[in-house]
Amino acid sequence: MAISYKPLWHLLVEKEMNKEDLKKVANITSNIVSRMSKNAYVNLDSIEKICLAMDCKIEDVVEITKEV
């Protein structure tokens, strides 16, 4: 299985935000955004910060997909 942050990127487009805006509102580092851009693991503390800042659910940020 693989992690994808595609829902988050769609949410940012819907809210007319970019990754810099996300860093500021969620108080996360560039490293976290970079890891998410590569669909790499990000700890739940960071995902929680994003959910609270964006007023969304965890499934609006991350999804688990089957690797083919």
PyMOL Python script that loads the backbone (N, CA, C, O; Angstrom):
from pymol import cmd

cmd.read_pdbstr("""\
ATOM      1  N   MET A   1       0.836  -1.183   0.000  1.00  0.00           N
ATOM      2  CA  MET A   1       0.000   0.000   0.000  1.00  0.00           C
ATOM      3  C   MET A   1       0.881   1.246   0.000  1.00  0.00           C
ATOM      4  O   MET A   1       2.025   1.229   0.454  1.00  0.00           O
ATOM      5  N   ALA A   2       0.313   2.312  -0.520  1.00  0.00           N
ATOM      6  CA  ALA A   2       1.059   3.568  -0.610  1.00  0.00           C
ATOM      7  C   ALA A   2       0.200   4.722  -0.097  1.00  0.00           C
ATOM      8  O   ALA A   2      -1.029   4.684  -0.155  1.00  0.00           O
ATOM      9  N   ILE A   3       0.876   5.730   0.398  1.00  0.00           N
ATOM     10  CA  ILE A   3       0.205   6.931   0.891  1.00  0.00           C
ATOM     11  C   ILE A   3       0.213   7.971  -0.220  1.00  0.00           C
ATOM     12  O   ILE A   3       1.210   8.140  -0.922  1.00  0.00           O
ATOM     13  N   SER A   4      -0.896   8.657  -0.367  1.00  0.00           N
ATOM     14  CA  SER A   4      -0.993   9.741  -1.341  1.00  0.00           C
ATOM     15  C   SER A   4      -1.616  10.959  -0.658  1.00  0.00           C
ATOM     16  O   SER A   4      -2.560  10.844   0.123  1.00  0.00           O
ATOM     17  N   TYR A   5      -1.062  12.117  -0.975  1.00  0.00           N
ATOM     18  CA  TYR A   5      -1.592  13.371  -0.435  1.00  0.00           C
ATOM     19  C   TYR A   5      -2.378  14.122  -1.505  1.00  0.00           C
ATOM     20  O   TYR A   5      -2.581  15.331  -1.403  1.00  0.00           O
ATOM     21  N   LYS A   6      -2.816  13.403  -2.524  1.00  0.00           N
ATOM     22  CA  LYS A   6      -3.576  14.013  -3.612  1.00  0.00           C
ATOM     23  C   LYS A   6      -4.808  14.763  -3.106  1.00  0.00           C
ATOM     24  O   LYS A   6      -5.105  15.843  -3.615  1.00  0.00           O
ATOM     25  N   PRO A   7      -5.540  14.225  -2.116  1.00  0.00           N
ATOM     26  CA  PRO A   7      -6.694  14.991  -1.605  1.00  0.00           C
ATOM     27  C   PRO A   7      -6.302  16.372  -1.067  1.00  0.00           C
ATOM     28  O   PRO A   7      -7.053  17.335  -1.221  1.00  0.00           O
ATOM     29  N   LEU A   8      -5.139  16.466  -0.442  1.00  0.00           N
ATOM     30  CA  LEU A   8      -4.685  17.752   0.083  1.00  0.00           C
ATOM     31  C   LEU A   8      -4.420  18.733  -1.046  1.00  0.00           C
ATOM     32  O   LEU A   8      -4.806  19.899  -0.953  1.00  0.00           O
ATOM     33  N   TRP A   9      -3.769  18.283  -2.109  1.00  0.00           N
ATOM     34  CA  TRP A   9      -3.465  19.183  -3.230  1.00  0.00           C
ATOM     35  C   TRP A   9      -4.754  19.673  -3.883  1.00  0.00           C
ATOM     36  O   TRP A   9      -4.838  20.828  -4.300  1.00  0.00           O
ATOM     37  N   HIS A  10      -5.761  18.797  -3.973  1.00  0.00           N
ATOM     38  CA  HIS A  10      -7.062  19.226  -4.510  1.00  0.00           C
ATOM     39  C   HIS A  10      -7.719  20.253  -3.579  1.00  0.00           C
ATOM     40  O   HIS A  10      -8.310  21.230  -4.039  1.00  0.00           O
ATOM     41  N   LEU A  11      -7.608  20.023  -2.280  1.00  0.00           N
ATOM     42  CA  LEU A  11      -8.177  20.951  -1.300  1.00  0.00           C
ATOM     43  C   LEU A  11      -7.518  22.328  -1.408  1.00  0.00           C
ATOM     44  O   LEU A  11      -8.197  23.352  -1.329  1.00  0.00           O
ATOM     45  N   LEU A  12      -6.207  22.349  -1.586  1.00  0.00           N
ATOM     46  CA  LEU A  12      -5.509  23.625  -1.730  1.00  0.00           C
ATOM     47  C   LEU A  12      -6.001  24.380  -2.964  1.00  0.00           C
ATOM     48  O   LEU A  12      -6.184  25.596  -2.916  1.00  0.00           O
ATOM     49  N   VAL A  13      -6.214  23.667  -4.061  1.00  0.00           N
ATOM     50  CA  VAL A  13      -6.723  24.304  -5.279  1.00  0.00           C
ATOM     51  C   VAL A  13      -8.115  24.871  -5.029  1.00  0.00           C
ATOM     52  O   VAL A  13      -8.408  26.001  -5.419  1.00  0.00           O
ATOM     53  N   GLU A  14      -8.972  24.085  -4.378  1.00  0.00           N
ATOM     54  CA  GLU A  14     -10.331  24.540  -4.077  1.00  0.00           C
ATOM     55  C   GLU A  14     -10.321  25.813  -3.224  1.00  0.00           C
ATOM     56  O   GLU A  14     -11.154  26.699  -3.412  1.00  0.00           O
ATOM     57  N   LYS A  15      -9.379  25.892  -2.294  1.00  0.00           N
ATOM     58  CA  LYS A  15      -9.315  27.042  -1.389  1.00  0.00           C
ATOM     59  C   LYS A  15      -8.404  28.148  -1.924  1.00  0.00           C
ATOM     60  O   LYS A  15      -8.122  29.127  -1.234  1.00  0.00           O
ATOM     61  N   GLU A  16      -7.951  27.972  -3.165  1.00  0.00           N
ATOM     62  CA  GLU A  16      -7.069  28.947  -3.823  1.00  0.00           C
ATOM     63  C   GLU A  16      -5.850  29.257  -2.964  1.00  0.00           C
ATOM     64  O   GLU A  16      -5.503  30.417  -2.741  1.00  0.00           O
ATOM     65  N   MET A  17      -5.215  28.199  -2.493  1.00  0.00           N
ATOM     66  CA  MET A  17      -4.020  28.306  -1.670  1.00  0.00           C
ATOM     67  C   MET A  17      -2.861  27.606  -2.378  1.00  0.00           C
ATOM     68  O   MET A  17      -3.067  26.772  -3.260  1.00  0.00           O
ATOM     69  N   ASN A  18      -1.646  27.959  -1.976  1.00  0.00           N
ATOM     70  CA  ASN A  18      -0.478  27.244  -2.479  1.00  0.00           C
ATOM     71  C   ASN A  18       0.259  26.606  -1.300  1.00  0.00           C
ATOM     72  O   ASN A  18      -0.181  26.713  -0.156  1.00  0.00           O
ATOM     73  N   LYS A  19       1.368  25.950  -1.583  1.00  0.00           N
ATOM     74  CA  LYS A  19       2.092  25.241  -0.531  1.00  0.00           C
ATOM     75  C   LYS A  19       2.677  26.196   0.508  1.00  0.00           C
ATOM     76  O   LYS A  19       2.764  25.848   1.685  1.00  0.00           O
ATOM     77  N   GLU A  20       3.073  27.378   0.091  1.00  0.00           N
ATOM     78  CA  GLU A  20       3.572  28.380   1.044  1.00  0.00           C
ATOM     79  C   GLU A  20       2.469  28.784   2.021  1.00  0.00           C
ATOM     80  O   GLU A  20       2.708  28.909   3.223  1.00  0.00           O
ATOM     81  N   ASP A  21       1.264  28.986   1.498  1.00  0.00           N
ATOM     82  CA  ASP A  21       0.116  29.322   2.356  1.00  0.00           C
ATOM     83  C   ASP A  21      -0.123  28.201   3.366  1.00  0.00           C
ATOM     84  O   ASP A  21      -0.376  28.454   4.544  1.00  0.00           O
ATOM     85  N   LEU A  22      -0.040  26.963   2.889  1.00  0.00           N
ATOM     86  CA  LEU A  22      -0.247  25.804   3.770  1.00  0.00           C
ATOM     87  C   LEU A  22       0.782  25.809   4.895  1.00  0.00           C
ATOM     88  O   LEU A  22       0.430  25.610   6.057  1.00  0.00           O
ATOM     89  N   LYS A  23       2.039  26.033   4.560  1.00  0.00           N
ATOM     90  CA  LYS A  23       3.091  26.078   5.577  1.00  0.00           C
ATOM     91  C   LYS A  23       2.771  27.104   6.651  1.00  0.00           C
ATOM     92  O   LYS A  23       2.942  26.842   7.842  1.00  0.00           O
ATOM     93  N   LYS A  24       2.310  28.262   6.232  1.00  0.00           N
ATOM     94  CA  LYS A  24       2.038  29.345   7.184  1.00  0.00           C
ATOM     95  C   LYS A  24       0.838  29.043   8.072  1.00  0.00           C
ATOM     96  O   LYS A  24       0.920  29.166   9.294  1.00  0.00           O
ATOM     97  N   VAL A  25      -0.288  28.644   7.454  1.00  0.00           N
ATOM     98  CA  VAL A  25      -1.503  28.450   8.266  1.00  0.00           C
ATOM     99  C   VAL A  25      -1.401  27.240   9.173  1.00  0.00           C
ATOM    100  O   VAL A  25      -1.956  27.242  10.272  1.00  0.00           O
ATOM    101  N   ALA A  26      -0.688  26.190   8.723  1.00  0.00           N
ATOM    102  CA  ALA A  26      -0.597  24.975   9.526  1.00  0.00           C
ATOM    103  C   ALA A  26       0.646  24.954  10.411  1.00  0.00           C
ATOM    104  O   ALA A  26       0.823  24.050  11.227  1.00  0.00           O
ATOM    105  N   ASN A  27       1.509  25.965  10.240  1.00  0.00           N
ATOM    106  CA  ASN A  27       2.745  26.034  11.023  1.00  0.00           C
ATOM    107  C   ASN A  27       3.567  24.749  10.871  1.00  0.00           C
ATOM    108  O   ASN A  27       3.963  24.121  11.853  1.00  0.00           O
ATOM    109  N   ILE A  28       3.810  24.380   9.607  1.00  0.00           N
ATOM    110  CA  ILE A  28       4.632  23.213   9.309  1.00  0.00           C
ATOM    111  C   ILE A  28       5.858  23.662   8.521  1.00  0.00           C
ATOM    112  O   ILE A  28       5.891  24.772   7.990  1.00  0.00           O
ATOM    113  N   THR A  29       6.851  22.806   8.451  1.00  0.00           N
ATOM    114  CA  THR A  29       8.108  23.160   7.801  1.00  0.00           C
ATOM    115  C   THR A  29       8.097  22.837   6.308  1.00  0.00           C
ATOM    116  O   THR A  29       7.239  22.108   5.811  1.00  0.00           O
ATOM    117  N   SER A  30       9.066  23.397   5.625  1.00  0.00           N
ATOM    118  CA  SER A  30       9.254  23.107   4.201  1.00  0.00           C
ATOM    119  C   SER A  30       9.555  21.629   3.991  1.00  0.00           C
ATOM    120  O   SER A  30       9.154  21.041   2.986  1.00  0.00           O
ATOM    121  N   ASN A  31      10.260  21.037   4.939  1.00  0.00           N
ATOM    122  CA  ASN A  31      10.597  19.620   4.849  1.00  0.00           C
ATOM    123  C   ASN A  31       9.340  18.756   4.820  1.00  0.00           C
ATOM    124  O   ASN A  31       9.270  17.786   4.065  1.00  0.00           O
ATOM    125  N   ILE A  32       8.359  19.099   5.627  1.00  0.00           N
ATOM    126  CA  ILE A  32       7.108  18.333   5.659  1.00  0.00           C
ATOM    127  C   ILE A  32       6.388  18.459   4.324  1.00  0.00           C
ATOM    128  O   ILE A  32       5.909  17.461   3.784  1.00  0.00           O
ATOM    129  N   VAL A  33       6.305  19.654   3.794  1.00  0.00           N
ATOM    130  CA  VAL A  33       5.640  19.868   2.505  1.00  0.00           C
ATOM    131  C   VAL A  33       6.387  19.115   1.409  1.00  0.00           C
ATOM    132  O   VAL A  33       5.767  18.524   0.525  1.00  0.00           O
ATOM    133  N   SER A  34       7.700  19.137   1.465  1.00  0.00           N
ATOM    134  CA  SER A  34       8.517  18.424   0.485  1.00  0.00           C
ATOM    135  C   SER A  34       8.257  16.919   0.547  1.00  0.00           C
ATOM    136  O   SER A  34       8.110  16.269  -0.488  1.00  0.00           O
ATOM    137  N   ARG A  35       8.202  16.376   1.745  1.00  0.00           N
ATOM    138  CA  ARG A  35       7.928  14.938   1.909  1.00  0.00           C
ATOM    139  C   ARG A  35       6.537  14.594   1.377  1.00  0.00           C
ATOM    140  O   ARG A  35       6.343  13.551   0.752  1.00  0.00           O
ATOM    141  N   MET A  36       5.582  15.469   1.626  1.00  0.00           N
ATOM    142  CA  MET A  36       4.225  15.219   1.136  1.00  0.00           C
ATOM    143  C   MET A  36       4.185  15.288  -0.396  1.00  0.00           C
ATOM    144  O   MET A  36       3.442  14.541  -1.033  1.00  0.00           O
ATOM    145  N   SER A  37       4.969  16.164  -0.969  1.00  0.00           N
ATOM    146  CA  SER A  37       5.020  16.275  -2.426  1.00  0.00           C
ATOM    147  C   SER A  37       5.543  14.994  -3.067  1.00  0.00           C
ATOM    148  O   SER A  37       5.231  14.686  -4.217  1.00  0.00           O
ATOM    149  N   LYS A  38       6.344  14.256  -2.301  1.00  0.00           N
ATOM    150  CA  LYS A  38       6.911  12.991  -2.784  1.00  0.00           C
ATOM    151  C   LYS A  38       6.110  11.780  -2.302  1.00  0.00           C
ATOM    152  O   LYS A  38       6.534  10.637  -2.474  1.00  0.00           O
ATOM    153  N   ASN A  39       4.954  12.040  -1.698  1.00  0.00           N
ATOM    154  CA  ASN A  39       4.115  10.983  -1.120  1.00  0.00           C
ATOM    155  C   ASN A  39       4.876  10.127  -0.115  1.00  0.00           C
ATOM    156  O   ASN A  39       4.678   8.915  -0.034  1.00  0.00           O
ATOM    157  N   ALA A  40       5.746  10.774   0.646  1.00  0.00           N
ATOM    158  CA  ALA A  40       6.506  10.088   1.690  1.00  0.00           C
ATOM    159  C   ALA A  40       5.762  10.200   3.024  1.00  0.00           C
ATOM    160  O   ALA A  40       4.839  11.000   3.171  1.00  0.00           O
ATOM    161  N   TYR A  41       6.184   9.386   3.983  1.00  0.00           N
ATOM    162  CA  TYR A  41       5.550   9.373   5.292  1.00  0.00           C
ATOM    163  C   TYR A  41       5.684  10.730   5.982  1.00  0.00           C
ATOM    164  O   TYR A  41       6.749  11.347   5.973  1.00  0.00           O
ATOM    165  N   VAL A  42       4.590  11.176   6.575  1.00  0.00           N
ATOM    166  CA  VAL A  42       4.568  12.379   7.414  1.00  0.00           C
ATOM    167  C   VAL A  42       3.866  11.984   8.712  1.00  0.00           C
ATOM    168  O   VAL A  42       2.841  11.305   8.679  1.00  0.00           O
ATOM    169  N   ASN A  43       4.408  12.402   9.842  1.00  0.00           N
ATOM    170  CA  ASN A  43       3.825  11.970  11.114  1.00  0.00           C
ATOM    171  C   ASN A  43       2.424  12.552  11.318  1.00  0.00           C
ATOM    172  O   ASN A  43       2.049  13.559  10.718  1.00  0.00           O
ATOM    173  N   LEU A  44       1.685  11.895  12.166  1.00  0.00           N
ATOM    174  CA  LEU A  44       0.293  12.292  12.407  1.00  0.00           C
ATOM    175  C   LEU A  44       0.175  13.658  13.078  1.00  0.00           C
ATOM    176  O   LEU A  44      -0.839  14.337  12.917  1.00  0.00           O
ATOM    177  N   ASP A  45       1.191  14.066  13.822  1.00  0.00           N
ATOM    178  CA  ASP A  45       1.156  15.410  14.424  1.00  0.00           C
ATOM    179  C   ASP A  45       1.056  16.468  13.335  1.00  0.00           C
ATOM    180  O   ASP A  45       0.296  17.428  13.462  1.00  0.00           O
ATOM    181  N   SER A  46       1.824  16.290  12.266  1.00  0.00           N
ATOM    182  CA  SER A  46       1.799  17.244  11.159  1.00  0.00           C
ATOM    183  C   SER A  46       0.461  17.205  10.429  1.00  0.00           C
ATOM    184  O   SER A  46      -0.083  18.246  10.062  1.00  0.00           O
ATOM    185  N   ILE A  47      -0.059  16.017  10.223  1.00  0.00           N
ATOM    186  CA  ILE A  47      -1.353  15.883   9.548  1.00  0.00           C
ATOM    187  C   ILE A  47      -2.455  16.495  10.405  1.00  0.00           C
ATOM    188  O   ILE A  47      -3.382  17.114   9.882  1.00  0.00           O
ATOM    189  N   GLU A  48      -2.354  16.321  11.711  1.00  0.00           N
ATOM    190  CA  GLU A  48      -3.325  16.933  12.629  1.00  0.00           C
ATOM    191  C   GLU A  48      -3.273  18.457  12.520  1.00  0.00           C
ATOM    192  O   GLU A  48      -4.319  19.106  12.480  1.00  0.00           O
ATOM    193  N   LYS A  49      -2.081  19.030  12.472  1.00  0.00           N
ATOM    194  CA  LYS A  49      -1.942  20.487  12.325  1.00  0.00           C
ATOM    195  C   LYS A  49      -2.628  20.967  11.047  1.00  0.00           C
ATOM    196  O   LYS A  49      -3.311  21.991  11.038  1.00  0.00           O
ATOM    197  N   ILE A  50      -2.434  20.212   9.975  1.00  0.00           N
ATOM    198  CA  ILE A  50      -3.040  20.584   8.691  1.00  0.00           C
ATOM    199  C   ILE A  50      -4.556  20.508   8.785  1.00  0.00           C
ATOM    200  O   ILE A  50      -5.253  21.422   8.345  1.00  0.00           O
ATOM    201  N   CYS A  51      -5.068  19.430   9.353  1.00  0.00           N
ATOM    202  CA  CYS A  51      -6.524  19.265   9.482  1.00  0.00           C
ATOM    203  C   CYS A  51      -7.137  20.394  10.308  1.00  0.00           C
ATOM    204  O   CYS A  51      -8.178  20.936   9.937  1.00  0.00           O
ATOM    205  N   LEU A  52      -6.508  20.746  11.408  1.00  0.00           N
ATOM    206  CA  LEU A  52      -7.040  21.813  12.257  1.00  0.00           C
ATOM    207  C   LEU A  52      -6.970  23.165  11.545  1.00  0.00           C
ATOM    208  O   LEU A  52      -7.909  23.958  11.615  1.00  0.00           O
ATOM    209  N   ALA A  53      -5.858  23.421  10.865  1.00  0.00           N
ATOM    210  CA  ALA A  53      -5.694  24.707  10.179  1.00  0.00           C
ATOM    211  C   ALA A  53      -6.631  24.843   8.987  1.00  0.00           C
ATOM    212  O   ALA A  53      -7.134  25.931   8.707  1.00  0.00           O
ATOM    213  N   MET A  54      -6.863  23.741   8.287  1.00  0.00           N
ATOM    214  CA  MET A  54      -7.693  23.767   7.076  1.00  0.00           C
ATOM    215  C   MET A  54      -9.160  23.459   7.382  1.00  0.00           C
ATOM    216  O   MET A  54     -10.007  23.511   6.491  1.00  0.00           O
ATOM    217  N   ASP A  55      -9.458  23.139   8.648  1.00  0.00           N
ATOM    218  CA  ASP A  55     -10.803  22.783   9.072  1.00  0.00           C
ATOM    219  C   ASP A  55     -11.356  21.654   8.199  1.00  0.00           C
ATOM    220  O   ASP A  55     -12.413  21.776   7.579  1.00  0.00           O
ATOM    221  N   CYS A  56     -10.601  20.553   8.175  1.00  0.00           N
ATOM    222  CA  CYS A  56     -10.999  19.421   7.337  1.00  0.00           C
ATOM    223  C   CYS A  56     -10.757  18.106   8.081  1.00  0.00           C
ATOM    224  O   CYS A  56     -10.210  18.093   9.183  1.00  0.00           O
ATOM    225  N   LYS A  57     -11.167  17.022   7.468  1.00  0.00           N
ATOM    226  CA  LYS A  57     -10.977  15.687   8.022  1.00  0.00           C
ATOM    227  C   LYS A  57      -9.690  15.088   7.474  1.00  0.00           C
ATOM    228  O   LYS A  57      -9.154  15.555   6.469  1.00  0.00           O
ATOM    229  N   ILE A  58      -9.201  14.054   8.142  1.00  0.00           N
ATOM    230  CA  ILE A  58      -7.961  13.421   7.717  1.00  0.00           C
ATOM    231  C   ILE A  58      -8.064  12.868   6.286  1.00  0.00           C
ATOM    232  O   ILE A  58      -7.080  12.881   5.546  1.00  0.00           O
ATOM    233  N   GLU A  59      -9.229  12.393   5.906  1.00  0.00           N
ATOM    234  CA  GLU A  59      -9.389  11.856   4.546  1.00  0.00           C
ATOM    235  C   GLU A  59      -9.377  12.952   3.480  1.00  0.00           C
ATOM    236  O   GLU A  59      -9.295  12.664   2.286  1.00  0.00           O
ATOM    237  N   ASP A  60      -9.460  14.211   3.918  1.00  0.00           N
ATOM    238  CA  ASP A  60      -9.311  15.338   2.997  1.00  0.00           C
ATOM    239  C   ASP A  60      -7.839  15.673   2.763  1.00  0.00           C
ATOM    240  O   ASP A  60      -7.513  16.519   1.930  1.00  0.00           O
ATOM    241  N   VAL A  61      -6.959  15.010   3.499  1.00  0.00           N
ATOM    242  CA  VAL A  61      -5.523  15.273   3.418  1.00  0.00           C
ATOM    243  C   VAL A  61      -4.752  14.091   2.827  1.00  0.00           C
ATOM    244  O   VAL A  61      -3.867  14.273   1.992  1.00  0.00           O
ATOM    245  N   VAL A  62      -5.090  12.906   3.260  1.00  0.00           N
ATOM    246  CA  VAL A  62      -4.306  11.726   2.881  1.00  0.00           C
ATOM    247  C   VAL A  62      -5.232  10.578   2.481  1.00  0.00           C
ATOM    248  O   VAL A  62      -6.344  10.443   2.991  1.00  0.00           O
ATOM    249  N   GLU A  63      -4.738   9.757   1.553  1.00  0.00           N
ATOM    250  CA  GLU A  63      -5.456   8.539   1.185  1.00  0.00           C
ATOM    251  C   GLU A  63      -4.455   7.401   1.048  1.00  0.00           C
ATOM    252  O   GLU A  63      -3.283   7.622   0.742  1.00  0.00           O
ATOM    253  N   ILE A  64      -4.919   6.210   1.272  1.00  0.00           N
ATOM    254  CA  ILE A  64      -4.077   5.026   1.111  1.00  0.00           C
ATOM    255  C   ILE A  64      -4.516   4.321  -0.155  1.00  0.00           C
ATOM    256  O   ILE A  64      -5.695   4.021  -0.342  1.00  0.00           O
ATOM    257  N   THR A  65      -3.552   4.060  -1.023  1.00  0.00           N
ATOM    258  CA  THR A  65      -3.849   3.411  -2.287  1.00  0.00           C
ATOM    259  C   THR A  65      -3.103   2.100  -2.388  1.00  0.00           C
ATOM    260  O   THR A  65      -2.066   1.917  -1.750  1.00  0.00           O
ATOM    261  N   LYS A  66      -3.625   1.193  -3.183  1.00  0.00           N
ATOM    262  CA  LYS A  66      -2.938  -0.065  -3.434  1.00  0.00           C
ATOM    263  C   LYS A  66      -1.850   0.166  -4.465  1.00  0.00           C
ATOM    264  O   LYS A  66      -2.066   0.826  -5.482  1.00  0.00           O
ATOM    265  N   GLU A  67      -0.685  -0.386  -4.190  1.00  0.00           N
ATOM    266  CA  GLU A  67       0.381  -0.323  -5.180  1.00  0.00           C
ATOM    267  C   GLU A  67       0.136  -1.400  -6.216  1.00  0.00           C
ATOM    268  O   GLU A  67      -0.196  -2.537  -5.878  1.00  0.00           O
ATOM    269  N   VAL A  68       0.297  -1.048  -7.456  1.00  0.00           N
ATOM    270  CA  VAL A  68       0.037  -2.009  -8.532  1.00  0.00           C
ATOM    271  C   VAL A  68       1.330  -2.550  -9.071  1.00  0.00           C
ATOM    272  O   VAL A  68       1.322  -3.374  -9.985  1.00  0.00           O
TER     273      VAL A  68
END
""", "prot")
cmd.dss("prot")
cmd.show_as("cartoon", "prot")
cmd.util.cbc("prot")
cmd.orient("prot")
